Amino acid sequence: MGGRRVLPEPEPAKPVVTTLGVDEQVDTFDPVRPTVAPRGAPNVVLVVLDDLGFGSSSAFGGPCRMPTADRLADGGLRYTRFHVTALCSPTRQALMTGRNHHAVGMGATTEMATSAPGYTGFRPRSAATLARTLQGNGYSTAAFGKWHQTPPSEVSPMGPFDRWPTGEGFDHFYGFMACEMNHWYPLLYDGTHPVEPAKRPEDGYHLSEDLVDRAVDWVHTQRTMTPDRPFFTYLAFGASHAPLHVTPEWRERYRGKFDDGWDRLRETTLARQKALGVVPEETELAPWPDSVPHWESLDGTRRTLGARFMETFAGFTEHADAQLGRFVQELENLGELDNTLFLYLLGDNGASGEGGIEGTHVEHRLGHGLVDDPAEMLTHLDDIGGPETYPIAPVGWALAMNTPYQWTKQVASHFGGTRDGLVVHWPRGIADAGGLRHQFHHVIDVLPTVLDCAGITAPTSVDGVVQQPIDGTSMRYTFTDPDAPDRRRTQYFEMCGNRGIYHEGWTAVTRHGIPWEMVPTAGRSFHDDVWELYDTTKDPSQAHDVAAEHPATLAHLRDLFFAEAVKYQVLPLDDRVTERENPQLAGRFDLVGDRTSVTFRGSTRRLIEETVPNVKNRSHAVVADVEVPDGGAEGVVVAQGGRFGGWSIYVRDGRPCYVYNFFGLRRDTVRAEAAIPPGRHQVRVDFAYDGGVGRGGTATLRVDGDEVGSVRVEATIPYYFSFDETFDVGVDLGTPVTEDYAVGDNAFTGTVRTVRVELGTAEEEPEPGGLARRVMASH
């Protein structure tokens, strides 16, 4: 193993020079050279697909055709008992650090962070990333796609940038910082600089294709400029996380393939899994949740919708895998594939049940407890997957995608939330092409595996900070010995209060919540949770609860979970989901802090919700200082959010306007009767809020202090407008808040000098489930 235990390497001692001129210098000086990687160190490619599930990919018996996964698996190894953390950010933080996710502050996603030690969302400097370690050992490093590990309060033009990809060990980054992204109109970063794609969907743009194009270009440049250095490429697709965005031709590849429904798909998937050997022959389908309908009970409308959602998911997934295929082919063309350690994680958690019973055209609605009407969705059947939608599939398909296991993403207690397929391909290091590996492993084991294969010792000090122990175990011992005994004998799991413990074949688990009830109607005590016990050596899918037969074993494992929870900062448990996405309700650091008035300049762009005043659940005012040229002005003065939720002040036909977009379900608009004349003016909106959480209010539009109109807004968005859209002055980037102006052609044609946001009193306590009840009553 390499001997660099301190990163960066100490600078060599400089010789003492006493000669006056170079003509008198006899001894030569050693030139300064870059750090050299260990001899023979392989390239490393780490690929992550999102929200996939163990039973999705054809490489593990699933219905989604994934030829690249198949190719790599047939030339490498399939790991059949590989585990993740049940949510995005925690898996990625564990992946990059080799430490358990609570131990590095990522007990939930960055948007759900709190002030509790295991949930802050701030990676401690004592847990350096895989990228930083490889970079410090002579690797070129680049990341493409989804990051989702930077605290939201730091995702602003002012940083700080040390927890951005380029501050965590990557020489180059091109991608997005949030949990998800619109694949048609993404808002991206090149390094730390915001960029927008040069093309639009009508010109053939798609985010998955863009990411691979960039990755291919980077590898070509790296091989040209620094051919003696190995490279580390991290490629994290947005697929197959919502929104399910893909062109119709990919969706059409699956037309009719899912008409038999999710119950039948579970059966056929399990049969294929047994044939492949990725589950034992004795494996049974785990129990089906009582609250999820079976396919045969659905009416024709729901079956038609359900099939289309799944066709879109499968097409989206295959499309992403096909793009990865282009990258793999380029590595082969360059002669690099054989000496590239390629790790393909087929999911960062189980498939998502956050689409609820019906699925939805707009994911954010369900996150706030609103359920789309199937009859209405059916009228937009052919739009699913296109730019006018932001869809996620029904939970029935998520359960099928997690075959043969129980439950889904968020549910860390059961394998449906935590077990995903892993493919490892390295022809120079793995001789058993097409082999199966059944050892129990976890995402924290990836970092030590890569370092082991590269001949690099984990550093004890990085950038002057002593490092905390790595929790993972190298998987390399399995490369040459398929029957090697497990080296990972114990692993805890926890997410949103769902928790479990694995120990020497046994699992003790307790499910606390239901994934699609992200705004619960009533609290549930953790003390009331019922623990289940499974002997996975005999019951690999956790199909038979044997808690009653083995009470002593269950008690021992519960005690073991508590010990691990204390050790790794899991406590106190927190079961809030959507509520935590509002920083004031979560109790985490808010960049705006106690300020009740913030003034933005006219060039302000691309600010996420955590970095601007929080106008939700409170009275507020937005005051714009604008200059209208001779001939009048058009376009956006200021906007927050986009097509699926937000607000905007803009000018149309010379008349100032304000719109509040409630999840795309309703747009309440006020338009002044008269055009705003040339010259400098103040355009102001005062929003008088009713009080409570998610309630309504009255928006009054004023020009130079005079009221020019008002509109009643019956309900507002209480927790978040969007994960992918931003606050922009002088333009509405991404998708438009209103249909009154177009995508990408809505910049204000006058001058916006400043926009000031003033806040009134915020409500501190949510009314659980109140928003959903009020909206449904209003319908």
N, C-alpha and C positions, 0 to 999 in steps of 0.2 A: 504494500500500500504506500501511496505517496506520503511524504513527511511534512506537508504544510499544515501544521496545527494552528498557526497564527495567520490570519488574513487581514489586510494584505500582507505580503511578505515584507519583512523589514528591509529597508534600503541597505545595500552593501556599504561597507566603510569606504570612505574616499581616501585615496592615497595623498600623502603630504608631498607637495611639489615645491622644490627649492630652486629649480633652474629658471633663469630669467626669460629665455626665449625658446621657442619650439625647436630652433636649430641646435640648441644645447641639450635637448631632452633625448636621453638614450633609450629609456624604457618606454614601451608603448602602453597605451591605456586600453582597457577592455571597453568595448562599446556597450552602451545601455541596450539591453535586449528585453523584449516582452517576456512575461511569464510563460513557461513551456509546460504543456500538459504531459502527463505520464506517457511513456513510450507505448504505442499501440492502443491508447485510449479510444474507444469507439465514439462516433457521433451519437447523440441522443436525441430522439424525437419522442415527445410526449403529447398524445392527442386525447382530448376529452370531449365526448358527446354529452349532451345535457338532457336530463329527465328521461332517460331511455328505458331502464328496467331490464332485468335479467332475461325475460322471455321475449324481447323485441327483435333482436338481431338474428338473421339467418345463421350467423356463426354459432349461436347458442339455441338454435331450434325455433326461432321466432319467425313471424310472417313478413318482416321488413327485409327485402332483399338488400344485402350489403356485400357486394362482391369484393370490396377492398378488405373488409374485416375477414371474409372467408379466405382471401388470398394470404393475408398475413397469418391467420390461424393455421392454415394448412402448411405453411412454411415455418411455423413457430409453435408456441404453446398456448393452450386455452387453460385459464385458471377458473375453476368452477366454484370455488368457495372464497371469492374475493369480496371485500366489504368496504362500504363507504359510510358516510355519516347521516344520510337522509335529507340533507339540504345542500344548496350550492356552495355558498361561501365557506362553511365549515369544512366541506370535503376539500376544497381548493387550498385552504390554509393548511390543513393536515398534509395534503399532497406536497406542498411547497416547503414545509418545515420538517416533516417527519415526526411531528409531535401531535398528540391528541388535541382536538380542536378547542376544547375549553382551556387547555393548558396554554394556548396561545391567543386567548381572548375572543375566540370566534364560536361561542356557544350557539349562535344562530346566524342569520345572514347579516350583512353590514347594515341593511335598512331596519333590522330588528334589534340593534345593539342597545344595551342599557349601561348603567354605571357599575353593575356587579362585575367582580374581577374576571370571571370566565366569559363575560358577554360584552366586553367593551368594544370589540371590533378593531382594536389596535394590536397589531402583531408586536410582541416585545422584541427589543433588539437582541435579547438573549437567544432568539430562535431565528438564526439566519436562514435564508431560503436556499433551496437547491440551486437556483440560478446564481446567487451570489457566490456559493461555494465553487460551482463549476467555473464561473467567471474568474475567480481568484486563483484557479488552477489552469488557466490557459485556454479556456473555451471561448469561442464566440457565442453570444446568446441572443435570442430574439423570441418575442412572444407575439402571437396574433390571435385576435378574437376577444372572447369574454375574459375579463379580469375579476371583478366583483370581490376584491379583497381590501380595497382602500377605504378607510372611514369616509362616509359621505361628506362630512364637514371639511374634508381636505380635498374634495374634488371641485376645485375652483381655480381661477387663474392665479391665485396667490399661494396655492399649495397649502402646506409644504409638500414637496414632491418625493420625499424619501420613502413613502409607502406606495408610490406609484410603481408600475413595472420597471421603469428605468431607474428607480431608486432602490429596487429590491434585487438587482443583479442582472437585469436585461439591458444589453447594449441598445436594443431597438424594440419598439412596441408599436403595433398598429391594431386598433380594436376599440372596444367599448368598456366602460367602467362599471356599468350597472348589471343587475341580475338578468336582464333581457333586453332585446333590441328589435325594433321594427326592421325586418330584413329588406323592405322596399325603400324605406327612407331613413337609414340609420344616421345617427349622430356619433361620429367617431373621433378618435385621437390618433395623431401621429406623434409618438413620444408623449409630450405633455401639451401639444398644441391641437386645438379642435379643428377638425376638417370635415367636409362633406363630400360624398362621392361625386365624381365628375359626370356620372351618368344617372339616369332615372330608370324606373322599371320599364317604362315604355321604350327605352333604348336598350333593354336587355339586362339591366342591373339586378343583381341579387347578392346579398351580403356574403353568403357562404362561398360563392365564386370569387368575390373580391378578396376575401381572406386568403384563399389558396393562391390566387395570383400574386399577392404580396409576399407570401411565404416562399413561393418558387423564385421570385425575383431576388429575394434576400439570400437564399442559398446559392444561387448562381453567382451573385456578387461576392459572397463570402468565399466560395471556392476559387474565384478568380483572384481576389486580393490577398487572401490569407490561406492558401491551400495546405499549409503545414499545421494549421490549427484545427482541432475537431470543433464541431458546432453542436449547440443545444437549441432545438426549435420546440417551442411550446405552442401548440395549435389547439385552441379551445373554441369549438363551434358554438354558435347560439342555438343551433338545432340540437335536440328536438324540443327545446323549451318553448312555451308560448311566447309570442304568437306563432302559430303554425302557418308559415308563409312559404308558398311554393307555386310555381306556374302550373296551369291546368294540365299540361302534357305529362308532368310527373305524377300528379294526382290520378290522372286517367289510367295510368299503368295498373292501378289497383281497382278499377271500376268493377263492382260486383264481387270482389274477393272477400268482403266482410259481411255479405248479406245474411250469412248464417248466424251472425251475432257473436257476442263475447263468450258465452258459455261454451259453444262449440269450438271456438278458437282456443280456449284453454285446453280442451281435450286433445286437439290436433297438435298443439304446440308441445304438450307434455310427451306425446308419442314421438315427435321428432327429437326432443331432448334426450329421451331414453335411447333412441337409435344412434344419436351422436355420442352418447356416453357422458354427457355433461351433467346428468343427474343419475343416481342409482336406479336400478330396475325396480326396486320396491317403492319408489317415490309415489306419493298420492297427491292429488290436488288438495291444497289447504282449504279450510272452510271459507265460504263466501259470506261477506257481511250481510246481516239481516236487513240493513237499511238500503241496500242497493238492489234494484229490481233485476230479475232475470230477463233475458232477451225475449223469451216467449210471452212475457206479460206486457210488453210494450205495444202501443198501437202503431199503425202504419206510419204516422208522421214521425214518431220518435225513432222508428227503425230506419226510415229514409235518412233522417238527420244524422243518426248515429253512424250509419255506414259511411256517409260523406265525411264526417269528422275523422274517422279512422283512415279512410282513403287519403285524406290530406296529411295526417300524421305520417303514414307510411311513405308517401311520396316525398315529404319533407326530409325524412330520415335517409331514404335511399339517395336523394339528391346530394345531401351532405357527404355521405360516404363516397359517392362518385367523384365529388370534388377532391376528397382526400386521395382518391385513386390517381388523380393527375399528379399530385405531389409525390406519391410513391413512385410513379413511373419516371418522374424527373430524377429522383435519387438513383434509380436503376440506370437511367441514361448517363448519369454522371459517374457511374461506377462506385457509388457510395452506399448502396443499399445493404450489401453483405456485411459491412462493418458499421452499421447503424443499429444501436439498441433502440428498438421501436416498441413503445408501450402504448397500447390503444385501450383506453378506459371506455367501455361501452355504457357510460352513464356515470353521473356524479351523485346520483341517488336513484331510488326507484322511480318508475313512471309516475307522473303527477295525477293525483286525484282532485286537484284544485279546480277542475272543470265542473265538479258537482254532478248531480244526477243527470242533468239535461245537456251539459256542455254549454258553451256560450260563444256568441260572436265577438264579445268584448270581455277579455279576461278580468279587467279591473272591476267590472260590475259584481262579479261573484266574490271578489276579494272584499267587497263591502256588504255582502249579504244579499245582493239583488240577483234574482233568477230570471233569465230570459224566457219568454213564452215560446214554446216549440212551434206553434202555428205561425207566429210572426217570423221566426228564424227560417222556417221552410220557404217563405217568400223570397229569401236571399240565398237559397241553397247553392247556386252556382258562384256566389261571391266568396264562399268560404275559402280562405287561403289567399285571397287577393288583397290589394291595398286598402279596400274599404272595410276590412275586418281585422280583428285582433283575436283570433280564435284559440280555444283550448278544448280538448275533447272530453266527453263524459267519463266519469270515474269507472264505469264498467270496462272501458277499454284499458284504463290504467291497470286495473286488476288483472286483465288478460295479459298485458305486457309484462307483468311481474310473475307470470306463471313459472313455477307451480306454487309460489309463496303467497302469504297473506299480506294484505294492506299495501300501502303506497308510500310515495314521497312524504316526508314529515314524520312518518311513523317509524321511529328508530327502534322500537321494541321488536318488530318482526322483520324477517328477511325481505319481505316485499319492499320495504323502505331502504334497506341497507345492502342488499346483495346485487352486484352487477357483474357482467362478464368482463374479463381482462384478457387481452391478447398480448403476448410478448414475442417479438420476432427479432432474431439476431443470428443470422446464419453462421458467422464466425465464432459465436459463443454457444450456440444451441444446435446439437446434432439431431435431436429427436423431433424432426419436422412433423407437425400434425399431432404432437403429443398432448395428453391431458394431464393436468396437475390438480389434485384434489386437496392439497394442504390448505388449512384455514389461514387466510391472510387479510390484511386491512390496508387502507390507503396510506397509512403512516409508514408502511413497509417499502413504498416506492423509492423514497430518497435514499435510504441505506442500500437498496438494491443497485441503484444507478452508481453511487459512489463505489460500491464493491466492484462492479463491472469496469469502472473507469480506473481503478487502482488508486483511489483518492481516500485519504483519511478524513473523517469528519473533523472540522476545526474545533478547537477548544476556546478560541478567542477570535472574534470577527469585529473589525473596526473598533478595537479597544474594549469590547464588551465580552465578558466571560459567557460562554454558551451553556444553556440548560441541557440536560441529557436528551438524546434522541430516543423517542419512545418506540420507533419502528425497528423491525428486524429484516435483514436482507433475505430476499427470496432466492438468491442465486444457488443456494444449496439444492433447490429443486430442479435446476436446469439439467443436471446429469443423473438425478436419482428420482424417478417418478414415485417411488414408494418410501421416500424419506419421511420419518415421523415429523409431525407438526412441531415447529419451533415457536409458533404463537399459540399459547395455551389459554390465555385469558384476554378478553377485550370487552370493555364496557361500551354502551350506546345510550345516547340521550338526545332528544330533540323535542322542543315544545312540550315538555313534560312526559312524552312517551319515552320509556326507558327499558333497558335490558342489560343482561350480562351473559357473556359466553365464557364457559370454563370447562375445558377438557371434554368437549362433546355435548355438554348440557347447556341449555339456555333458559334463564328465568327472565320473564318479560312482563311488562304491564303497559297497556295502551291507555293513554289518558284522554285523548281527544280524537275528533274526526277531522281529517285534513280539509275537507271542503266547508267545514263550519268555522271559518276563520274569524268570524265575529260571533262568538257564542252567546246564547241567550241567558245563560246563567253560569255562575262559577261552579267548579267542581273541586272538592278537596283532594289533594294528593294522598291524604291518609285513607281515602275511600277507594283508591284504585285496587283492582283485583289482579294479583300476580298469577301468571301461568307458568308451567314448567314443561320443557320438551327435552327428550333424549334424542338428539339429532343423529346419533350413531345408528339408531333404529328407525327414526322418523325424520328424515332429512328436510322435509318441507314444513315442519312445525304444524302438523295436521292433528295431533292428538295430545291434548293437555293432560299430563299425568301428575299434576300438583297434588291431588288427593291421595295418590298412591305413594308419593315420596315427600312427605312434609319436611323431613329433616334436610333433605337435599335442597328443597326450595328455601328453607330458612338460611342455610349456609350461603346460598347464592345471593340472597337478598342482602345479607351482611357484607358479602364481598362487593356487591354493587355500591353499597354505602361507603365502604372503604375507598374504592376507586373514585367515587364522586368527590370525596373530601380531598384526595390526593391530587386530582386534576381540575379542581375549581368548578365542578358541575353545579354546586349548590350556591344560592337557593334556586330551585326549579322555577321556571317561568313559562306559563302556558299561553300567554298572550301572543297573537299573531298579527293581524292587521292593525290592532291598536298600537303595537310597538313601532309601526312604521311612521307614526307621528312623533317626532323627537320630544315634544313637550309632554306627551302622554307617557313616553318610554322613560323619561328622566335622564336622557343622555345629553352630551354636549351639543349645543346648537350654535353654529357659527355666528348667528345674529345676536344670540344671548339675550340680554335684557333690553336691547335697543328697541324703541317703539317707532323709530323713524329712520329710514335709510334712503339715501339719494344715489341714484345710478346715472351714469353718463350715457350719452346717446350711442356710444359704441359697445355697450354691454351686450354680451352674447353668451349663450350656452351655460347658464347657471342652473344647477339642479336644485330641487326643492329644499334640500338641507342647507343651502348657502344663501337663501333669500328669506325675507320676512315671511312668516307663516300666516297667511291670510285666512286659513281654514278655521271655522268655528268661532269667529269673532267679527266684530265690526271693524271696518278698515276703510282707508281712502287711498286712491292712486291718483297722483297729481303729476301731469306731464306739462313741461315747458316746451312748446313747439313753435316752429317758424314756418309759415306757409308762403310759398313763392307766388309771384304773379301767375295767374292762370289756375291757382288752386293746387291741392295736394291729394294724393291717394295713398292707401297702404296702411300698414300696421304701425301703431305708435308703441305699444308694448303688449306682450302676450305671455301667458304661462300655460303649459300643457299643449294639447293637440286635439286631433279628431275625436278622441275617445274620452275627453274630459279636460276642462280648463276654462280660461277666460281670456278676453282680449279687448283692448281699446284700439280702434282703427278708424280710418276715414274711407267712406265709399260714396262715390258721386259727390265728393266735396263735403259730405256731411259726417260729422263725428258720430261714432257708434260704440256701444259696449255690448258684449255678449257673454253670458255664462252658459257653458256647455256641461250638462249633467250626464256624464258617461255616454254621450252620443244619443241618449234617449230623448233629450229635450234641450233645446237651445232657447234661452230667454234673451231677447235682444231689445235694446232701446236705440232708436236712431233720431238724431236731431232733425227738426223740420228744415232748417236752413243750413246752407253751406257755410263753412268757416272761411272768413275772408282772408286775403293775403295779409301778412304781417305776423307779429309774435303774439302768441295766445297761450292761455292756460286751459288745458282740458282736464277735467277732474271727474272722478267717479267716487261717490260716497256709498259704501255698502253698509246699511243699517241691519245688523244681524238680530235674529229673533231670540238667540240664546239656546243653550243645549248643544248637542253634537249632531251634525248633519242636518240641521234644520234650515229654514229658509231665511229670506230677508228681502229688503228693497234696495235696488241699485238706482241711484240718482245721478244723472249725467249733467255736468255743468261746463259751460264755456265762459271763461273770464268772470266766474262767480255767479253767472245767471243760470238758473235751471233750464235745461232744454229738453228734458224728458226723464222718465223713470220707468222701471219695469219690476214686477214682482217675481222673485225667484222662490219657488215653493220648496225646494230641497237643494242642499249643497253637498259637496264631496268632503267627508270629514277627515280622512286619513292620508290619502295621497292622490294627486292628480294623475301621475304617470311615473313609471320607472325609466322611460326612455326619452321623454320630451323635456323641454327646458324653459327657463325664463329668458326672454330675449327682448331687447329694446330696439325699436326701429324696424323690426322684421319678426315673422313667425317662422322659425326654422322647424324642420321635420314636417309633420302633418299639420294642416290648418285647423284652428279651433272652430272656425265657422266656414260655411260654404259660400260666404260673401266674398271670399278671396281664394286664390289658387295656391297650390303647393309651389314653393320656390320662386314665386313671382309676386311677392306681396310687400316688398320693402317700402317704407315710407318715402315718398318722393319729395317731401320737404326736409326739414331738419328737426330732429329731436335733440334738444339741448340736455334736458335732464328728465328723469322720472323719479318721483319720490313716493315711497310706500309708507303709509302711517298706520299703525296698529292700535286697535282698541283693546278691550279686555278679552282675554282668552278663557274658554271653558276648560276646566281641568279634569272633570270626571266624565267619562263616556257613559252613554246609556246603552248597555249591551243589546244588540239586535234592533235598536230603535229605528235606525235608518231603513232597514229592510221592511219593517212593519209599516212605516209611514208611506214609503213609496208604493208598496203593494196596495195599501188602502186607497191611495190616490188614483190607482189604476182601476 
